[in-house]
Amino acid sequence: MRQQITAWLFLCFAVSAQAGDCTSSGGIQPFCSVSRPEDLVAIPGSDLLIVSQYGGFEKTPGSLVLFDANTHKQQQLYPATTNPTGKTAKNDTWGHKGCQEPAVFSPHGIDLVKRNTGEMELLAVNHGERESIELFSVSQQGDNASLQWRGCVEVGTGALNDVAGLPDGSFITTSTDFNKSEKTLTGYVFSWSAEKRLSPLTVYQGELTNGIAVSPDGLSAFVNLSLSNRVNKISMDNGNVIASASVISPDNSSWSKDGQLLVASVRHSSVEQIKKCNQERNDFCNVPFAIVAIDPDTMKEKILFSHAGGPPFGGATVAVQLKDDLYLGSFAGDRMAKIKMPAAGRADNQERQATRTQTPPR
């Protein structure tokens, strides 16, 4: 267990890689000149992705980037290049009252949700000058999109990882306390709402809580436990475990068109493999990965795609479906990638709305 904890510490603190060859191979099409695209979300009704260019727990500045799946063009959304102050023009800020816009922005996990007001909200984990969830409104027209900072929620416990928003403005987030001297971890799932503020939903001793997703009905959440190789389905009311699925080192999750939970599985074999990825500063991290589909009702899992980690891409931390393709991000390197959605995972029905709009009040 200590060796596995050490490997994840190296994974959390890995640095970005240098540019290199960017040629398609093995059914994987890479898109280069993207820095550490650790998490991705798709803007519904468009061919646009928002990319979290991971800064790392070392608080290196990062950014949120717009990626056009048709043209492959990229545009920095935040911090804004045309409005350096980035101050919101809105009077109705979100999150904690009095929260100030961060001077240093270092993103990690992100999520996109349609609020009950009709506004699109992007939530982003920030490791910059504070551990916080930064909240943005999203405006999109055609192949253009923009972000406006609307507020934040500061989380003073541990190192945040991922976040999942709900239509009523509340959210849940994962956080892990690292005790480096004893090499022990304590993982948390926190819930936040304007009424109840921040409170622990569940605690896992000796665990790294990683990606998190909320079911479309808002009644359950799916938390990825990277050290015990599990995805737990838990109650949103009390955090109790409803069911579990076995996935090797699960990282981030997303929903497929047909309602499957898509989980990126980072299949490093040793601490040395993560060290090598870090030290060599290659154009991609040579770590094997798999994309696993989980039925949220039965919690049965199926591997949709696996890769040995060789050229042109490795170390996938997220898979997001856009039409009949899966777009992949990674915690390290200078690229994201695209693969065809395996036939077994394609939806036969019409595309479902990617945002959660039917959450009952809690």
Secondary structure, DSSP 4 states (H G I P E B T S, - for coil): -HHHHHHHHHHHT-----------BTTBEEEES---EEEEEEPTTSSEEEEEE--TTTT---EEEEEETTT--EEEEES-SS-TT-----SS-EESTTPPPPSS--EEEEEEEE-TTS-EEEEEEE-SSS-EEEEEEEEEETTEEEEEEEEEEE--SSEEEEEEE-TTS-EEEEEEEEETTTTEEEEEEEEEETTTEEEEEEEEET--EEEEEE-TTSSEEEEEETTTTEEEEEETTT--EEEEEE-SSEEEEEE-TTSPEEEEEE----HHHHHHHHHH--SS----EEEEEE-TTT--EEEEEEE-S-TT---EEEEEEETTEEEEEESSSSEEEEEEPPGGG--SSPPPPSS---PPP-
